[in-house]
Amino acid sequence: MKRSIFLLSLFGASILYAQENDTIQKEEIQLQEVSIVEKLPITVEKVTAKLLQKKNLGQDVPTLLNSATSVSITSDTGTGIGYSSIKIRGLNEQSINVTLNGIPLNNPESQGVFWVNMPDLASSTNAMTIQRGVGTSSNGMASFGASVNIESQNPSAIPFAEANVSFGSFNTQKYTFQAGTGRILNNKLSIDGRFSKLDSDGYVDRAWADLISYDVTALYELNDKTKFRFQNMFGKEQTYQAWSGVDAETLKKDRTYNYEGEMYDSEGNMLGYYNNHTDNYKQNHYFLSWLQDLGNQWKSNLTIHYTKGKGYYESYKNNRGLERYKLNHLTSEKRNLINREYLDNDFYGFNLEVENQKLNDFKVFFGLSANKYDGDHYGNVLWVDNTDWSDKNFKYYNNNAVKKQFAAYAKVLYQINKFDLFGDLQYRYVGYDAKYLPNGENDAEEFRPFTDTFNFVNPKAGVNFNINSTNTLYASYGISHREPLRIDYEGLNGKDKKPEEEFLQDYELGYKKSGRLSLSANLYYMAYKNQLVPTGEINDVGSRKRTNSGKSFRRGIELDANYKIIPNRLNIFGNITFSENKHENYTEEVWDENWNSSLKEYGKTKIALSPDVISAFGFEAIPFKNVLVNLTNKYVGEQYLSNTEPVDGKLDSYLVSDLLIRYSPKVKGIKNLEFSILINNLFDVEYESNGYYYEGGYYFPQAGINVLGGISIRL
């Protein structure tokens, strides 16, 4: 079976693909520096709004990007709704810079991207640009392994109203309403608004999601040279915890089982499940931009931003000692209890971008950014069994982290004959200070105070050789650094060594061909020093523990092709990545029966959760007027859950197919009317897309065949 799947993937990769003008394709990268379109010697892919909206029936952004090159995705709930994540070249979001109009979306402490906090983000998106490798300096932040920039939609110049409703398996429901004023106030002001409500029960037991979001964007065009843009994006989520996965034995018997929320009595008898064993978070983003044409082809974009986030995990704990909760004065006996772990944070700063589209034979870009994150972490106990405990303001741990970042870059593109020469130099400062707040110390918690400072210099260079108007060869080299995450410092004591910064050298060599037949091929070699890789374990809130791995590398070849067999009627596509992702000599601390520790060497092992083969292929056809059919197949090779290549901790390869059918009748008086049906996992494949390792493998099963249907109307 595995062999047949692999051969099918190779066959699909040999097929070529193209879609009118709205598909995932190698296009001109839209530089965020002032939204200038340029061809750069970097490995880049652009996803347009039209493609995103085709399958936007409720699933998160990672799922909508699943067919992009070198991309693999997973979902805790098994449906792509709720907690979902994306990997590029085997790198997860902690190594992927994700920005919204150039403003970082990665959490400064975890560096993760919580798509669940931004429900229905795709409905407010104009395009997404994916850079693989180090790429180019993006708005002052370090590009480390991959970057994704999300470009928001600008308000419509024409008044409109739109409603999108979808329903599907697992009681999934999505309601989206959008409207725009068009240009008002002497054609200077335009305002768009969106409200979305999304609910789903999830494939995994009790993995439900209750999501709300809105987005308000206003554009004021003072004149041809001066524009002001304001955006307020809000998201609120409540999801049942589903981050424990299931062990191999349970997977065979009950693949949807969820350990989270189990309740037991003092005798160990199962009582049921706690209804409010949930993750609760709301996040409010504010962006204000000033875009200015300075004359002589100089342009600038100044954006100030502020994000307020607050939320908590509420959990039912069985048979817990009360000392770690500073409540042992109530009783020395173990008790069941309910606790909350809070996050309360502020993130604010500015980005300044300046560009000149043509300064003699040069194009120059400058960027400056400064951000500050201030986050409180604290916990309280709501209830303790068989006690009169009721102090909801009591904090059994309480700590704060402040992270300051400053970055500046300059880059130049010089055109000479058939060559485009590109240079980029970035400086980045990071100051990270984490401390206990008054009475917040708790020896039972993994947190320990730390202070760290980093100064990074990240140079990049590249060259295009334009063979002709449709064929280009390119090469690039880049250096990047990345600081450790909060979780990398957890559990340290005075004798432990601090985690070290990651260092990356990235080499890229590629070929691009545009036209009716478009092709791209890219060779890459990513050499790491002290890469922070997942150990296989997770902490008590589902975050992956990591460790520095010495020297390691990721190398591979990425191929994709697009072909319009019958323009506007039949298009076929394929992409495939072959890669090798390994440690030079992975070592791990082990303990004997007397708890004496030593280092064990494993040699050249595969990096955990890094598949060697990733492929997407399929076709899109318009067999009848106003009817579109799209079949997309996704293959992901096997992956180890730990860096030691355990036999009992491995994800099998899988091939999953999704079928989309869309009907768009023309109705007088209606600008756009669409009926869509999306059949996910068409052939009902049983597979697991993620997992972790703790004395054996734990797995996250994904849904079998499931259906989403939707109606969209625009007036």
Secondary structure, 3 states (H helix, E strand, C coil): CHHHHHHHHHHHHHCCCCCCCCCCECCCEEECCCCEEECCCCEEEEEEHHHHHHCCCCCCHHHHCCCCCCEEEEECCCCCCCCEEEEECCECHHHEEEEECCEECCCCCCCCCCHHHCCCHHHHEEEEEEEECCCCCECCECCCCEEEEEEECCCCCCCEEEEEEEEEHHHEEEEEEEEECCCECCCCEEEEEEEEEEEECCCCCCCCEEEEEEEEEEEEECCCCEEEEEEEEEEEEEEECCCCCEEHHHHHHCCCCCCCCEEECCCCCEEEECCCCEEEEEEEEEEEEEEEEEECCEEEEEEEEEEEEEEEEEEEEEEECCHHHCCCCCCCCCEEEEEEEEEEEEEEEEEEEEEEEEECCEEEEEEEEEEEEEEEEEEEEEEECCCCCCCCCCCCEEEEEEEEEEEEEEEEEEEECCEEEEEEEEEEEEEEEEEECCCCCCCCCCCCCEEEEEEEEEEEEEEEEECCCCEEEEEEEEEEEECCCHHHHCCCCCCCCCCCCEEEEEEEEEEEECCCEEEEEEEEEEEEECCEEEEEEECCCCCEEEEECCEEEEEEEEEEEEEEEECCCEEEEEEEEEEEEEECCEEEEEECCCCCEEEEEEECCECCCCCCEEEEEEEEEEEECCEEEEEEEEEECCEECCCCCCCCCEECCEEEEEEEEEECCCCCCCCEEEEEEEEECCCCCCCEEEEEECCCEEEEECCCCEEEEEEEEEC
